[in-house]
Amino acid sequence: MRKRILVTGGAGFLGSHLCEILLRNGNEVICVDNFFTGSKDNIVHLLDNPYFELIRHDITFPLYVEVDEIYNFACPASPIHYQFDPVQTTKTSVMGAINMLGLAKRLKIKILQASTSEVYGDPKIHPQPEHYRGNVNPIGPRACYDEGKRCAETLFFDYHRQHKLKIKVIRIFNTYGPRMHPNDGRVVSNFIVQALRGEDITIYGDGLQTRSFCYVDDLIEGIIKMMNSPDDFTGPINLGNPSEFTILELAEKIISMTGSNSKIVFKPLPEDDPLQRKPDITLAKNRLKWEPKTTLEDGLSKTINYFKRIIK
Ligand SMILES: NC(=O)c1ccc[n+]([C@@H]2O[C@H](COP(=O)([O-])OP(=O)(O)OC[C@H]3O[C@@H](n4cnc5c(N)ncnc54)[C@H](O)[C@@H]3O)[C@@H](O)[C@H]2O)c1
């Protein structure tokens, strides 16, 4: 049976890939977005599809639509964007969650929350399992995002306990791929754009801090598996790629794959920037039979091709 599925933040990087796959799987999709960081370019190829609808709407205001499932993805995700209007960022996470949970409660439907590895803050445990409670500075410049997402998780679990709502919470780790915003300051898009333009590649800190990068197609597969998992499995569940690279290694790989003449320059580390981040995905492997398959080289090569097209 064709389901009607609401994707908030559907015109963003991850949301647009999710809309595409849900449509391909035979569903109807309603994409809701206020276009703060999303773009029509990300979904323009879907606009002719009669099973795709686009609504311009800010989820900090209530929304009344009739759907069978909700994926709540609306929220700026990169520090540059979420720190631009931090109050609106917290509102989007918290009031957006309340509005979407209210809708799910009224319709008695399942709702999935795109949470983040940022709920672990600057982690003292490595890699991070889901039961780790995190090390977040509640008053720092990243708090509007980290604490907003933590509060959204709280709301999801309270709706689950109090109203028996069917919830799913995923904690997404660094994901990259085509349709990332070229100017959002995220490390993969930053390095690729700088390399393609022949500009200096800026590394914050000594470059020995590590990150793990998941290719978008792998992530979307895990997200849909989580939504379709048994109702008693709420998560939170980590979704990401545990292969770890230093930022310096990433910069060197991108320079070599783009054949760029860019040089690497080092700048001071921003406040509260986590030094290490790597998901423990044992739970996803056991419960969803999911793990990422795309190698960093394959994923980077598809992403580099995308940026070559849009930079032109
Ligand atoms: N990309 C990652 O690596 C990553 C990692 C962890 C978590 N996440 C989460 O996944 C979700 C999507 O991230 P993304 O990387 O695609 O970011 P993105 O900025 O590309 O997408 C977010 C989308 O939400 C929209 N939006 C923002 N505020 C809104 C509001 N108030 N009402 C309606 N729409 C609004 C934006 O316009 C954009 O289209 C976010 O919730 C983010 O926190 C992403």
The ligand as an SDF file (V2000), in Angstrom:
LIG
                    3D

 44 48  0  0  0  0  0  0  0  0999 V2000
   24.3020   16.1740    7.5950 N   0  0  0  0  0  0  0  0  0  0  0  0
   24.7600   15.6710    8.7180 C   0  0  0  0  0  0  0  0  0  0  0  0
   25.9120   15.2450    8.7720 O   0  0  0  0  0  0  0  0  0  0  0  0
   23.8740   15.6020    9.9420 C   0  0  0  0  0  0  0  0  0  0  0  0
   24.4340   15.0770   11.1210 C   0  0  0  0  0  0  0  0  0  0  0  0
   23.6380   14.9960   12.2490 C   0  0  0  0  0  0  0  0  0  0  0  0
   22.3150   15.3730   12.2070 C   0  0  0  0  0  0  0  0  0  0  0  0
   21.7910   15.8630   11.0640 N   0  0  0  0  0  0  0  0  0  0  0  0
   20.3790   16.2920   11.0880 C   0  0  0  0  0  0  0  0  0  0  0  0
   19.7110   15.9330    9.8940 O   0  0  0  0  0  0  0  0  0  0  0  0
   18.7760   16.9500    9.5380 C   0  0  0  0  0  0  0  0  0  0  0  0
   19.0480   17.4340    8.1250 C   0  0  0  0  0  0  0  0  0  0  0  0
   20.3670   17.9320    8.0440 O   0  0  0  0  0  0  0  0  0  0  0  0
   21.0140   18.3830    6.6590 P   0  0  0  0  0  0  0  0  0  0  0  0
   22.4460   18.0810    6.7260 O   0  0  0  0  0  0  0  0  0  0  0  0
   20.2080   17.8650    5.5490 O   0  0  0  0  0  0  0  0  0  0  0  0
   20.8740   19.9800    6.7760 O   0  0  0  0  0  0  0  0  0  0  0  0
   20.2210   21.0340    5.7830 P   0  0  0  0  0  0  0  0  0  0  0  0
   20.4770   22.3700    6.3600 O   0  0  0  0  0  0  0  0  0  0  0  0
   20.6770   20.7700    4.3910 O   0  0  0  0  0  0  0  0  0  0  0  0
   18.6830   20.6770    5.8630 O   0  0  0  0  0  0  0  0  0  0  0  0
   17.8080   21.1820    6.8380 C   0  0  0  0  0  0  0  0  0  0  0  0
   16.5340   21.6140    6.1290 C   0  0  0  0  0  0  0  0  0  0  0  0
   15.6090   22.0890    7.1130 O   0  0  0  0  0  0  0  0  0  0  0  0
   15.0320   23.3150    6.6320 C   0  0  0  0  0  0  0  0  0  0  0  0
   14.6070   24.0700    7.8110 N   0  0  0  0  0  0  0  0  0  0  0  0
   15.3780   24.6670    8.7530 C   0  0  0  0  0  0  0  0  0  0  0  0
   14.6090   25.2590    9.6850 N   0  0  0  0  0  0  0  0  0  0  0  0
   13.3230   25.0190    9.3370 C   0  0  0  0  0  0  0  0  0  0  0  0
   12.0830   25.3670    9.9000 C   0  0  0  0  0  0  0  0  0  0  0  0
   11.9930   26.0840   11.0230 N   0  0  0  0  0  0  0  0  0  0  0  0
   10.9460   24.9670    9.2650 N   0  0  0  0  0  0  0  0  0  0  0  0
   11.0080   24.2500    8.1120 C   0  0  0  0  0  0  0  0  0  0  0  0
   12.1740   23.8920    7.5260 N   0  0  0  0  0  0  0  0  0  0  0  0
   13.3120   24.2760    8.1380 C   0  0  0  0  0  0  0  0  0  0  0  0
   16.1350   23.9680    5.8430 C   0  0  0  0  0  0  0  0  0  0  0  0
   15.6640   24.9290    4.9440 O   0  0  0  0  0  0  0  0  0  0  0  0
   16.7610   22.7530    5.1500 C   0  0  0  0  0  0  0  0  0  0  0  0
   16.1260   22.4660    3.9350 O   0  0  0  0  0  0  0  0  0  0  0  0
   18.8980   18.0550   10.5830 C   0  0  0  0  0  0  0  0  0  0  0  0
   17.8880   17.8870   11.5480 O   0  0  0  0  0  0  0  0  0  0  0  0
   20.2550   17.7950   11.1870 C   0  0  0  0  0  0  0  0  0  0  0  0
   20.3190   18.2390   12.5160 O   0  0  0  0  0  0  0  0  0  0  0  0
   22.5420   16.0060    9.9230 C   0  0  0  0  0  0  0  0  0  0  0  0
  1  2  1  0
  2  3  2  0
  2  4  1  0
  4  5  1  0
  4 44  2  0
  5  6  2  0
  6  7  1  0
  7  8  2  0
  8  9  1  0
  8 44  1  0
  9 10  1  0
  9 42  1  0
 10 11  1  0
 11 12  1  0
 11 40  1  0
 12 13  1  0
 13 14  1  0
 14 15  2  0
 14 16  1  0
 14 17  1  0
 17 18  1  0
 18 19  2  0
 18 20  1  0
 18 21  1  0
 21 22  1  0
 22 23  1  0
 23 24  1  0
 23 38  1  0
 24 25  1  0
 25 26  1  0
 25 36  1  0
 26 27  1  0
 26 35  1  0
 27 28  2  0
 28 29  1  0
 29 30  1  0
 29 35  2  0
 30 31  1  0
 30 32  2  0
 32 33  1  0
 33 34  2  0
 34 35  1  0
 36 37  1  0
 36 38  1  0
 38 39  1  0
 40 41  1  0
 40 42  1  0
 42 43  1  0
M  CHG  2   8   1  16  -1
M  END
$$$$
